[in-house]
């Protein structure tokens, strides 16, 4: 039973078919050009994301998408705008990219903005840190560990009012909420990143979006030159995610997720749902289980054939607790007691009931030790 779908979504049948067809083809698809072998798929991706094809920069995944967008935004900053702000709850791909850019350019200063206890970026802290030298704010749209949706509209308004560029990591949002890049640009969002394996495409493909007026500063070729099957898979997955039945299946998850959380809390004391008072992705449940080390629970559930997570898949193996959870104000002890459950659209009620029973049993067993 895989309930760690924020790490990777199941590849859709259409995405597999598109990948296989493109991989077997002896020539580029109809509509391709020498300058853009992936032109038809880039057009599909642009339509799905409310963008123009010239705004879609294809790459190897979410990490590269964030790195390319951030490097491009920073390269375009005015000389007096060298102060960068990043949400403390952002993915390591974003935080580490900005840290690397600052190492390469000592004139850059990177400062983190903490989150409130509900998992949302603290707007008061952001206002306090914005200054005339601030050139860029980076903030995830949805936190990958808690599923909490960030106040993107409010942050974009603050940035727009002060002439500050805004980048958002939309990796967890793609396929789960509609993305209209044209509307986001009107709000003040200058760039965003998505990853194919989170939306039902194969791994190894993603996209960064930014206005054509910005010049790519990252220096690697577009994936249209290196991974045409991946481009085809991403186009198919994003197109499928826009269908009404896909949105309906995803909307059902919120009620099932809420029922799962309520059943756990009714059966056991000391179960805290992080971010429960904030808007969340419909599929994500981040649970603090007092009295239990999450790593132990994860291994016990794995022996039962259940895949869950203690945080970002990209930080698995780290001895330190999640910096994202500590960015919300949790202590190291509390962060080490936290599990992430993330469901796929169409998850069966019977699967969730089995998960609930197994989790209750393991928590009771650990607490009795």
Order of alpha helices (4+ residues) and beta strands (2+ residues): alpha-alpha-beta-alpha-beta-alpha-beta-alpha-beta-alpha-beta-alpha-beta-beta-alpha-alpha-beta-beta-alpha-alpha-alpha-beta-alpha
